[in-house]
């Protein structure tokens, strides 16, 4: 998740993923933050974050998922 102007505007690299340099948080474990192999198919994933008001982009950064539309704008008021 990163602060963003609009969802879907980043260009994936040759690996099919978008740059996560400015990411604020990552949810890669089921019900936890941090790096892993991802949330398994059919599982539920969640995390709690404190965000300032603004626009944020949620992305799935598995190969080609972002390019195929797996991103969402989150507006915090």
N, CA, C and O atoms as a printed pandas DataFrame, in Angstrom:
     atom_number atom_name residue_name chain_id  residue_number  x_coord  y_coord  z_coord
0              1         N          UNK        A               1    0.849   -1.160    0.000
1              2        CA          UNK        A               1    0.000    0.000    0.000
2              3         C          UNK        A               1    0.901    1.230    0.000
3              4         O          UNK        A               1    1.889    1.278    0.732
4              5         N          UNK        A               2    0.567    2.207   -0.805
5              6        CA          UNK        A               2    1.329    3.442   -0.820
6              7         C          UNK        A               2    0.399    4.608   -1.066
7              8         O          UNK        A               2   -0.685    4.438   -1.625
8              9         N          UNK        A               3    0.823    5.813   -0.645
9             10        CA          UNK        A               3    0.070    7.025   -0.936
10            11         C          UNK        A               3    0.059    7.186   -2.451
11            12         O          UNK        A               3    1.077    6.958   -3.105
12            13         N          UNK        A               4   -1.071    7.574   -3.009
13            14        CA          UNK        A               4   -1.200    7.573   -4.454
14            15         C          UNK        A               4   -2.191    8.618   -4.924
15            16         O          UNK        A               4   -3.048    9.062   -4.160
16            17         N          UNK        A               5   -2.070    9.008   -6.176
17            18        CA          UNK        A               5   -3.039    9.900   -6.783
18            19         C          UNK        A               5   -4.197    9.133   -7.394
19            20         O          UNK        A               5   -5.351    9.539   -7.259
20            21         N          UNK        A               6   -3.899    8.028   -8.066
21            22        CA          UNK        A               6   -4.923    7.222   -8.713
22            23         C          UNK        A               6   -4.437    5.778   -8.818
23            24         O          UNK        A               6   -3.246    5.534   -9.007
24            25         N          UNK        A               7   -5.336    4.846   -8.699
25            26        CA          UNK        A               7   -4.981    3.437   -8.805
26            27         C          UNK        A               7   -4.780    3.057  -10.266
27            28         O          UNK        A               7   -5.443    3.589  -11.156
28            29         N          UNK        A               8   -3.869    2.142  -10.495
29            30        CA          UNK        A               8   -3.666    1.606  -11.826
30            31         C          UNK        A               8   -2.778    2.426  -12.735
31            32         O          UNK        A               8   -2.747    2.179  -13.940
32            33         N          UNK        A               9   -2.052    3.400  -12.197
33            34        CA          UNK        A               9   -1.234    4.277  -13.021
34            35         C          UNK        A               9    0.228    3.855  -13.123
35            36         O          UNK        A               9    0.967    4.402  -13.941
36            37         N          UNK        A              10    0.657    2.898  -12.311
37            38        CA          UNK        A              10    2.060    2.478  -12.345
38            39         C          UNK        A              10    2.290    1.470  -13.468
39            40         O          UNK        A              10    1.397    0.703  -13.827
40            41         N          UNK        A              11    3.495    1.486  -14.009
41            42        CA          UNK        A              11    3.851    0.536  -15.059
42            43         C          UNK        A              11    4.625   -0.627  -14.458
43            44         O          UNK        A              11    5.643   -0.414  -13.799
44            45         N          UNK        A              12    4.164   -1.845  -14.671
45            46        CA          UNK        A              12    4.921   -3.005  -14.196
46            47         C          UNK        A              12    6.256   -3.113  -14.928
47            48         O          UNK        A              12    6.379   -2.714  -16.087
48            49         N          UNK        A              13    7.247   -3.656  -14.236
49            50        CA          UNK        A              13    8.560   -3.874  -14.828
50            51         C          UNK        A              13    8.590   -5.159  -15.629
51            52         O          UNK        A              13    7.563   -5.814  -15.803
52            53         N          UNK        A              14    9.768   -5.520  -16.116
53            54        CA          UNK        A              14    9.927   -6.749  -16.903
54            55         C          UNK        A              14    9.531   -8.014  -16.140
55            56         O          UNK        A              14    9.209   -9.037  -16.743
56            57         N          UNK        A              15    9.559   -7.930  -14.803
57            58        CA          UNK        A              15    9.178   -9.089  -13.987
58            59         C          UNK        A              15    7.672   -9.172  -13.761
59            60         O          UNK        A              15    7.200  -10.079  -13.076
60            61         N          UNK        A              16    6.900   -8.223  -14.338
61            62        CA          UNK        A              16    5.452   -8.225  -14.184
62            63         C          UNK        A              16    4.973   -7.646  -12.875
63            64         O          UNK        A              16    3.796   -7.770  -12.536
64            65         N          UNK        A              17    5.877   -7.006  -12.125
65            66        CA          UNK        A              17    5.530   -6.422  -10.828
66            67         C          UNK        A              17    5.763   -4.916  -10.846
67            68         O          UNK        A              17    6.535   -4.415  -11.664
68            69         N          UNK        A              18    5.093   -4.186   -9.936
69            70        CA          UNK        A              18    5.315   -2.754   -9.808
70            71         C          UNK        A              18    6.330   -2.491   -8.699
71            72         O          UNK        A              18    6.505   -3.307   -7.794
72            73         N          UNK        A              19    6.991   -1.348   -8.782
73            74        CA          UNK        A              19    7.986   -0.953   -7.790
74            75         C          UNK        A              19    7.312   -0.717   -6.444
75            76         O          UNK        A              19    6.321    0.009   -6.369
76            77         N          UNK        A              20    7.831   -1.312   -5.398
77            78        CA          UNK        A              20    7.263   -1.160   -4.055
78            79         C          UNK        A              20    8.093   -0.233   -3.168
79            80         O          UNK        A              20    7.936   -0.242   -1.947
80            81         N          UNK        A              21    8.973    0.563   -3.770
81            82        CA          UNK        A              21    9.881    1.425   -3.013
82            83         C          UNK        A              21    9.153    2.322   -2.021
83            84         O          UNK        A              21    9.611    2.475   -0.888
84            85         N          UNK        A              22    8.042    2.913   -2.412
85            86        CA          UNK        A              22    7.324    3.859   -1.544
86            87         C          UNK        A              22    6.191    3.199   -0.759
87            88         O          UNK        A              22    5.347    3.895   -0.195
88            89         N          UNK        A              23    6.162    1.893   -0.716
89            90        CA          UNK        A              23    5.081    1.200   -0.016
90            91         C          UNK        A              23    5.100    1.505    1.472
91            92         O          UNK        A              23    6.165    1.620    2.079
92            93         N          UNK        A              24    3.923    1.633    2.050
93            94        CA          UNK        A              24    3.784    1.930    3.472
94            95         C          UNK        A              24    3.672    0.671    4.313
95            96         O          UNK        A              24    4.151    0.637    5.446
96            97         N          UNK        A              25    3.047   -0.358    3.773
97            98        CA          UNK        A              25    2.835   -1.603    4.513
98            99         C          UNK        A              25    2.623   -2.720    3.507
99           100         O          UNK        A              25    2.142   -2.488    2.398
100          101         N          UNK        A              26    2.982   -3.928    3.899
101          102        CA          UNK        A              26    2.755   -5.095    3.058
102          103         C          UNK        A              26    2.067   -6.162    3.883
103          104         O          UNK        A              26    2.428   -6.404    5.034
104          105         N          UNK        A              27    1.078   -6.795    3.290
105          106        CA          UNK        A              27    0.402   -7.911    3.939
106          107         C          UNK        A              27    0.651   -9.131    3.069
107          108         O          UNK        A              27   -0.005   -9.317    2.045
108          109         N          UNK        A              28    1.587   -9.948    3.475
109          110        CA          UNK        A              28    1.922  -11.139    2.695
110          111         C          UNK        A              28    1.650  -12.425    3.448
111          112         O          UNK        A              28    1.684  -13.503    2.855
112          113         N          UNK        A              29    1.389  -12.338    4.710
113          114        CA          UNK        A              29    1.027  -13.505    5.516
114          115         C          UNK        A              29   -0.454  -13.410    5.829
115          116         O          UNK        A              29   -0.987  -12.308    5.961
116          117         N          UNK        A              30   -1.123  -14.537    5.949
117          118        CA          UNK        A              30   -2.523  -14.497    6.347
118          119         C          UNK        A              30   -2.635  -13.884    7.736
119          120         O          UNK        A              30   -2.074  -14.402    8.702
120          121         N          UNK        A              31   -3.358  -12.785    7.825
121          122        CA          UNK        A              31   -3.643  -12.096    9.088
122          123         C          UNK        A              31   -2.397  -11.545    9.781
123          124         O          UNK        A              31   -2.343  -11.519   11.010
124          125         N          UNK        A              32   -1.395  -11.102    9.013
125          126        CA          UNK        A              32   -0.191  -10.520    9.599
126          127         C          UNK        A              32    0.533   -9.674    8.561
127          128         O          UNK        A              32    0.307   -9.821    7.360
128          129         N          UNK        A              33    1.402   -8.789    9.032
129          130        CA          UNK        A              33    2.244   -8.016    8.139
130          131         C          UNK        A              33    3.549   -8.751    7.933
131          132         O          UNK        A              33    3.962   -9.549    8.774
132          133         N          UNK        A              34    4.206   -8.480    6.800
133          134        CA          UNK        A              34    5.537   -9.008    6.584
134          135         C          UNK        A              34    5.658   -9.845    5.337
135          136         O          UNK        A              34    4.668  -10.150    4.673
136          137         N          UNK        A              35    6.878  -10.210    5.029
137          138        CA          UNK        A              35    7.178  -10.958    3.819
138          139         C          UNK        A              35    6.922  -12.440    4.002
139          140         O          UNK        A              35    7.192  -13.008    5.060
140          141         N          UNK        A              36    6.394  -13.059    2.949
141          142        CA          UNK        A              36    6.224  -14.511    2.917
142          143         C          UNK        A              36    5.881  -14.881    1.489
143          144         O          UNK        A              36    6.138  -14.107    0.567
144          145         N          UNK        A              37    5.312  -16.039    1.300
145          146        CA          UNK        A              37    4.906  -16.472   -0.035
146          147         C          UNK        A              37    3.525  -15.959   -0.407
147          148         O          UNK        A              37    3.020  -16.293   -1.479
148          149         N          UNK        A              38    2.910  -15.169    0.433
149          150        CA          UNK        A              38    1.608  -14.593    0.122
150          151         C          UNK        A              38    0.478  -15.249    0.878
151          152         O          UNK        A              38    0.669  -16.230    1.596
152          153         N          UNK        A              39   -0.687  -14.694    0.702
153          154        CA          UNK        A              39   -1.888  -15.231    1.315
154          155         C          UNK        A              39   -2.364  -16.372    0.426
155          156         O          UNK        A              39   -2.581  -16.180   -0.771
156          157         N          UNK        A              40   -2.523  -17.534    0.993
157          158        CA          UNK        A              40   -2.870  -18.701    0.197
158          159         C          UNK        A              40   -4.285  -18.588   -0.365
159          160         O          UNK        A              40   -5.158  -17.956    0.229
160          161         N          UNK        A              41   -4.490  -19.213   -1.520
161          162        CA          UNK        A              41   -5.780  -19.206   -2.185
162          163         C          UNK        A              41   -6.863  -19.737   -1.254
163          164         O          UNK        A              41   -6.700  -20.785   -0.630
164          165         N          UNK        A              42   -7.966  -19.007   -1.169
165          166        CA          UNK        A              42   -9.082  -19.414   -0.324
166          167         C          UNK        A              42   -8.961  -18.978    1.118
167          168         O          UNK        A              42   -9.900  -19.154    1.894
168          169         N          UNK        A              43   -7.806  -18.405    1.502
169          170        CA          UNK        A              43   -7.602  -17.953    2.881
170          171         C          UNK        A              43   -8.069  -16.506    3.026
171          172         O          UNK        A              43   -8.288  -15.812    2.033
172          173         N          UNK        A              44   -8.215  -16.071    4.242
173          174        CA          UNK        A              44   -8.564  -14.692    4.547
174          175         C          UNK        A              44   -7.318  -13.994    5.054
175          176         O          UNK        A              44   -6.595  -14.542    5.887
176          177         N          UNK        A              45   -7.056  -12.789    4.564
177          178        CA          UNK        A              45   -5.922  -12.013    5.035
178          179         C          UNK        A              45   -6.386  -10.670    5.544
179          180         O          UNK        A              45   -7.307  -10.075    4.984
180          181         N          UNK        A              46   -5.765  -10.189    6.590
181          182        CA          UNK        A              46   -6.089   -8.873    7.121
182          183         C          UNK        A              46   -4.896   -8.320    7.867
183          184         O          UNK        A              46   -3.991   -9.055    8.263
184          185         N          UNK        A              47   -4.909   -7.034    8.047
185          186        CA          UNK        A              47   -3.939   -6.355    8.890
186          187         C          UNK        A              47   -4.574   -5.059    9.364
187          188         O          UNK        A              47   -5.584   -4.631    8.806
188          189         N          UNK        A              48   -4.015   -4.438   10.361
189          190        CA          UNK        A              48   -4.496   -3.156   10.859
190          191         C          UNK        A              48   -3.396   -2.130   10.674
191          192         O          UNK        A              48   -2.257   -2.358   11.081
192          193         N          UNK        A              49   -3.726   -1.001   10.063
193          194        CA          UNK        A              49   -2.763    0.077    9.859
194          195         C          UNK        A              49   -3.414    1.398   10.235
195          196         O          UNK        A              49   -4.623    1.570   10.082
196          197         N          UNK        A              50   -2.610    2.325   10.726
197          198        CA          UNK        A              50   -3.067    3.685   10.999
198          199         C          UNK        A              50   -2.625    4.555    9.836
199          200         O          UNK        A              50   -1.429    4.684    9.575
200          201         N          UNK        A              51   -3.584    5.155    9.134
201          202        CA          UNK        A              51   -3.282    5.964    7.962
202          203         C          UNK        A              51   -3.769    7.387    8.148
203          204         O          UNK        A              51   -4.837    7.622    8.712
204          205         N          UNK        A              52   -2.987    8.321    7.676
205          206        CA          UNK        A              52   -3.425    9.711    7.630
206          207         C          UNK        A              52   -4.445    9.852    6.514
207          208         O          UNK        A              52   -4.463    9.040    5.589
208          209         N          UNK        A              53   -5.304   10.882    6.585
209          210        CA          UNK        A              53   -6.238   11.106    5.476
210          211         C          UNK        A              53   -5.481   11.232    4.157
211          212         O          UNK        A              53   -4.408   11.832    4.099
212          213         N          UNK        A              54   -6.042   10.672    3.124
213          214        CA          UNK        A              54   -5.432   10.741    1.802
214          215         C          UNK        A              54   -5.879    9.581    0.936
215          216         O          UNK        A              54   -6.740    8.791    1.322
216          217         N          UNK        A              55   -5.282    9.493   -0.242
217          218        CA          UNK        A              55   -5.573    8.410   -1.189
218          219         C          UNK        A              55   -4.429    7.406   -1.146
219          220         O          UNK        A              55   -3.255    7.778   -1.139
220          221         N          UNK        A              56   -4.788    6.147   -1.119
221          222        CA          UNK        A              56   -3.814    5.072   -1.084
222          223         C          UNK        A              56   -4.186    4.039   -2.137
223          224         O          UNK        A              56   -5.358    3.878   -2.476
224          225         N          UNK        A              57   -3.187    3.348   -2.646
225          226        CA          UNK        A              57   -3.432    2.312   -3.632
226          227         C          UNK        A              57   -3.101    0.956   -3.029
227          228         O          UNK        A              57   -2.001    0.745   -2.517
228          229         N          UNK        A              58   -4.053    0.044   -3.091
229          230        CA          UNK        A              58   -3.851   -1.334   -2.671
230          231         C          UNK        A              58   -3.512   -2.136   -3.922
231          232         O          UNK        A              58   -4.194   -2.001   -4.939
232          233         N          UNK        A              59   -2.480   -2.963   -3.870
233          234        CA          UNK        A              59   -2.078   -3.721   -5.056
234          235         C          UNK        A              59   -1.813   -5.178   -4.715
235          236         O          UNK        A              59   -1.426   -5.514   -3.596
236          237         N          UNK        A              60   -2.026   -6.026   -5.696
237          238        CA          UNK        A              60   -1.531   -7.389   -5.652
238          239         C          UNK        A              60   -0.295   -7.377   -6.529
239          240         O          UNK        A              60   -0.378   -7.046   -7.712
240          241         N          UNK        A              61    0.847   -7.732   -5.967
241          242        CA          UNK        A              61    2.088   -7.619   -6.721
242          243         C          UNK        A              61    2.658   -8.978   -7.144
243          244         O          UNK        A              61    3.868   -9.122   -7.318
244          245         N          UNK        A              62    1.785   -9.962   -7.307
245          246        CA          UNK        A              62    2.218  -11.189   -7.960
246          247         C          UNK        A              62    2.386  -10.879   -9.446
247          248         O          UNK        A              62    1.781   -9.935   -9.954
248          249         N          UNK        A              63    3.188  -11.655  -10.132
249          250        CA          UNK        A              63    3.494  -11.404  -11.544
250          251         C          UNK        A              63    2.219  -11.186  -12.366
251          252         O          UNK        A              63    1.335  -12.040  -12.414
252          253         N          UNK        A              64    2.153  -10.021  -13.008
253          254        CA          UNK        A              64    1.077   -9.611  -13.916
254          255         C          UNK        A              64   -0.273   -9.347  -13.247
255          256         O          UNK        A              64   -1.218   -8.983  -13.946
256          257         N          UNK        A              65   -0.406   -9.508  -11.955
257          258        CA          UNK        A              65   -1.693   -9.259  -11.304
258          259         C          UNK        A              65   -2.062   -7.779  -11.358
259          260         O          UNK        A              65   -3.217   -7.448  -11.627
260          261         N          UNK        A              66   -1.109   -6.884  -11.108
261          262        CA          UNK        A              66   -1.392   -5.448  -11.171
262          263         C          UNK        A              66   -1.857   -5.064  -12.574
263          264         O          UNK        A              66   -2.864   -4.374  -12.727
264          265         N          UNK        A              67   -1.125   -5.509  -13.597
265          266        CA          UNK        A              67   -1.469   -5.181  -14.984
266          267         C          UNK        A              67   -2.840   -5.732  -15.360
267          268         O          UNK        A              67   -3.511   -5.179  -16.231
268          269         N          UNK        A              68   -3.257   -6.809  -14.715
269          270        CA          UNK        A              68   -4.557   -7.404  -14.997
270          271         C          UNK        A              68   -5.674   -6.824  -14.133
271          272         O          UNK        A              68   -6.782   -7.360  -14.112
272          273         N          UNK        A              69   -5.390   -5.737  -13.422
273          274        CA          UNK        A              69   -6.439   -5.015  -12.698
274          275         C          UNK        A              69   -6.574   -5.294  -11.224
275          276         O          UNK        A              69   -7.551   -4.863  -10.612
276          277         N          UNK        A              70   -5.631   -6.000  -10.628
277          278        CA          UNK        A              70   -5.732   -6.283   -9.195
278          279         C          UNK        A              70   -5.106   -5.148   -8.396
279          280         O          UNK        A              70   -4.029   -5.284   -7.816
280          281         N          UNK        A              71   -5.816   -4.028   -8.387
281          282        CA          UNK        A              71   -5.432   -2.848   -7.608
282          283         C          UNK        A              71   -6.710   -2.104   -7.257
283          284         O          UNK        A              71   -7.725   -2.236   -7.941
284          285         N          UNK        A              72   -6.653   -1.322   -6.187
285          286        CA          UNK        A              72   -7.841   -0.610   -5.728
286          287         C          UNK        A              72   -7.430    0.668   -5.023
287          288         O          UNK        A              72   -6.453    0.682   -4.274
288          289         N          UNK        A              73   -8.169    1.738   -5.257
289          290        CA          UNK        A              73   -7.962    2.993   -4.550
290          291         C          UNK        A              73   -8.659    2.913   -3.187
291          292         O          UNK        A              73   -9.782    2.419   -3.081
292          293         N          UNK        A              74   -7.994    3.395   -2.171
293          294        CA          UNK        A              74   -8.552    3.478   -0.818
294          295         C          UNK        A              74   -8.495    4.936   -0.411
295          296         O          UNK        A              74   -7.417    5.530   -0.377
296          297         N          UNK        A              75   -9.641    5.519   -0.102
297          298        CA          UNK        A              75   -9.722    6.912    0.328
298          299         C          UNK        A              75   -9.946    6.948    1.830
299          300         O          UNK        A              75  -10.938    6.424    2.335
300          301         N          UNK        A              76   -9.004    7.578    2.544
301          302        CA          UNK        A              76   -9.102    7.724    3.998
302          303         C          UNK        A              76   -9.466    9.165    4.287
303          304         O          UNK        A              76   -8.764   10.085    3.865
304          305         N          UNK        A              77  -10.572    9.367    5.013
305          306        CA          UNK        A              77  -11.028   10.731    5.343
306          307         C          UNK        A              77  -10.841   11.033    6.804
307          308         O          UNK        A              77  -11.169   12.130    7.255
